Amino acid sequence: MKPPCYEYVAPDTLAGALRVRAECEDSVVLAGGQSLVPTLNFRLANPDTVIDLRRVAELATVDTRDGMIRVGAMTRQRTLERNEAAFARNPLIRETMEYIAHPVIRSRGTIGGSVAHADPASELPCLLVLLDGELTARSSRGERTIPAADFFEFVFTTALEPEELLVEVAFPVLEPGEGWAFREFARRHGDFAVAGAGATLLLDDAGRIARARLAACGVATTPVRLRAAEEALRGAEPGTEAFRAAGELARDAVTTVDDTAASADYRRHLLSGLVNDVLTRAAARARGPR
Amino acid sequence: MSTRQFGARVQRNEDARLITGRGRFVDDLPLDGVLHGAFARSAVARGRITHLDTTAARALPGVHRVYTHADLGELDVTMPLLIPHPCIGHPRTQYPLAHEDVYHVGQAIAFVVADDRYIAEDAARLIEIDYDILPVEVDPAKAALDGAPLVHEDVPNNIAAHLVQVSGDPDAAFAAADHVTRIQVRVDRSTAAPMECLSTAARWDAVSGELTVWDGTQAPIGLRGALSSLFDLDEDKVRVVAPDVGGGFGPKIVFPYSNEILVPFAAKDLRRPVKWVEDRSENFVHMTHERTQIHDIELAATSDGVVLGLRDTFLHDTGSFIPYGIAVAQVASTQIAGPYRIPAIHVTFDCVYTPTVPVTPYRGCGRPQANFAIERAMDQLAAELGIDRFEIRRRNFIAPDEFPYTRPDLVFADGLPVTLDSGRYDDALAALEKALDLDAIRAEQEQARAEGRLLGLGLSFYVEGTGLGPYEGAKIRLHPITGKAYVNTGLTAQGQGHETAWAQIVADQIGVRPEDVIVVEGDTGVFDWGVATFASRAAVVSGNAVHVAAVSARARIAQAAANMLEADPDDIELENGRAFVRGTSSRGVTLAEVATMSNPLRYAFNKAAQTATQFAPTARSTGKPLPDGERPGIEVSEYYSPPHATWAYGVHAALVEVDPVTCDIDVKRYVCVHDCGNMINPMIVEGQVAGGVAQGMGGAFYEKLEYDENGVLRNASFMDFLVPYATEVPHIEMIHMETPSPLNPLGIKGVGEAGTIPVGQVIASAVEDALSPLGAPPVRQVPLSPSAIHDLLREARVSA
């Protein structure tokens, strides 16, 4: 379990990092290392160059202006989790991040590292898909913004081009009165989710559901929006019946097959229950008609 | 009198070292000029190597040698069958490095030695290996059927061993029964997952012709014997040292592993120290596994629930080889009747070869499987007869006045008939019921069920034959400079606390503080009589050897002090590191002085030594300085050999709640009553029991090594093979009982494996109880993953 031989570079600036990224045909980005280091040690990756972004201070920022919580890719997960301004604007972020591994790992892990790794069981990609977040990529040729819905393509696969680095992740704030909840189940504390679900719920003046957003992790090759359940909830009376029905509709989102962690059948059952649960809790947090 | 140390909660002497990172494990040893090894291992389960080319690996800069079986000369022989038994019709053990045939994924094929481990791994990957892949069957039940692919071509039905044991008259018992219950249960394959994987370092001294091997083993003396034989060296020329070892749990009792041959061989061949430390990926496919057994058990009972007879037929998966003989299956077969009288037993087993990592004892050694079988059957019998689960056990216990209780013709791992020495089973169950507050729990359960919550109570009663012989020994020496006592045994510790337990036993006899007793073990250069650390035997066998030696040391000290103080030895007391005449504690001599004076000297190499030289005022004026028959100094060696196993026992219970959404099991209470005889140190006992329960939780909830249909292990990493974290282990309520074993002077029984044994059944029984209102099917196997719970819930819905 020793990694293969590779060049290690730790540029001080984003420009420097982009230059190395453009020059090296076969490079990987070290942005925390929770996933990359084992990948190297298992020799599942055999890159020529490892670009360590830990010195790129300009990527370790949190900015909460203009209805978006803009987070630099090298912001440590624990930093965002503890950021009070972000919490005030979108408390779902903190609730979701508490499920990421353990505090020690969140102190080292970065927002961009987790998102760019695109593990379908991960919490942050699921949160971005749920909230219709945005991702900013940059290369030596320029910058572009990618909607979360288009970013996650497959297991460990994103819309990033080979020369691009993920530089910023933007989480929309919640609407006033919007309810929210996230829950996942892992077999042990801090493990990869067997399945997880997040919800936001906005009520109209009549107390009916104006907008429900639902997303799940751990159930497919990417994080998924649970559109069928969302549709069914629009205009519905929030409550046990609607939420249970939404849970049932969510079952079909499970496309993973049996694996060593769980059978597909159990995952469907679990997701259904989690959806019901997060909707119930989101409804309790949603502000009703004045 | 000073405070008795035996039985006290003495802080562990070794902890300061171990928990501040000052432990010395094989990987920590600073060996000058050391080279590093890596193995190339089989990627296929059953195959024939058609092409093996090490050219590219040898050419890599930094590589010193690449060995294959053809390079091993006289070492290219199959490894010993450590415990032969007549019932092993087809014994097979492996070569240090594979010949043409490979038998499991992970089998060693080549060994690279390089400047560092990075290069060694690079080179190992450059070795070209092609195979003809042969068909496999990894399920032992299917592997034993006619026509199944064979692991070893000349072993019909893959049956390595077959044993039938009959005790009493089972046919008559079944004929006389009012009711017979039958059940098939299965326990899955697991691995001990010690924190430190296997490790070996070796140095060949060309000047002295000595081979020194540092090895993370439970059996340095055994390994020394094997290496002396294989390398054709006198035992005195081979020194095996087990330094600090990060957990053993059984797999490190097996020897020699490939590394234990290749590392010394390379060190001798290359005239350089060589080190190899197994990584976690290798550990999953190399270090031995345990657990898969499928039991078909029947109980013949009266309508009152008194069990008259037991029949059990089981398959034991032994993996691709059988290096440790039938130990696991034999232990399972002899503990199948548990704490119950059951006077008639018919037990049969087949050990089945499968193309998987070999199977040898892992903490519990067949007992968790046997416990699961008998206790699942007792639960079922209780349900069928409408008798309470606690009550049916009570009706079958061996009573205190029935001990010693022999099961004729059922032969335990020491070659002797099963003879349970002592116990108060009824009291233990009563203590459990009291601790649980059964009435309150039943009320709580009723309330929960009314709310639609799934709350269940489970229990398991286990017995454990511990303290196997043949013998152990101890040497105690009083140091003349410091007055400290040095203790050596032939054992080695992997975290059990020998440095403290032995110190407590010695401290009581010679009147010193436990921290002034220095225990050195695991080094054949220091003490090389004895067996090893395994089978919950250290406290029983070595503990009593240490005791016997300490009594002997005390007598020698008293005699020497009596001479110095001109008193009767019977009047000498030892306390606070001093010897004095009873009632005159202000006048006395220190133990250092006693040690010095009992060794007649010529040279006064220090101030204290003056007193022992020939012209000192206290010198003997007549006769020989060392009278005939006397030995110099205070040094004794004594041995203890148990008449047969001591039988510890206990009963555990858990109150669990099953979450119908997550299918997770929440252990709300875990209560454990156990009796390991007299306890040397209750704190260490509690650590052993709690650690055992944690490992048992692993088996009950998570641990299942999953081989796919090609014989590839699917979950060979800690990402996919789960062991419980501290956060997953519930608080354990522990109740101690102490029924001294009549078999040894200290009244000790073993406790090392106890905690692990009953947990699978406890959880299965509790989950079954929790799901019973839904009409769920009975629980027949562990681990109980959420998927497994989901299956039970679904079947309940289907059948409802």
Interface residues (C-beta under 8 A of the other chain):
Chain A: M1 K2 P3 P4 C5 P38 F42 R43 F185 R187 R188 H189 G190 D191 F192 V194 T260 A261 A262 S263 D265 Y266 H269 L270 G273 L274 N276 D277
Chain B: R117 Y118 E121 D122 R125 D279 R280 S281 P660 V661 T662 C663 D664 F701 Y702 E706 R714 N715 S717 M719 D720 L722 P724 Y725 T727 E728 S785 P786 S787 H790 D791 R794
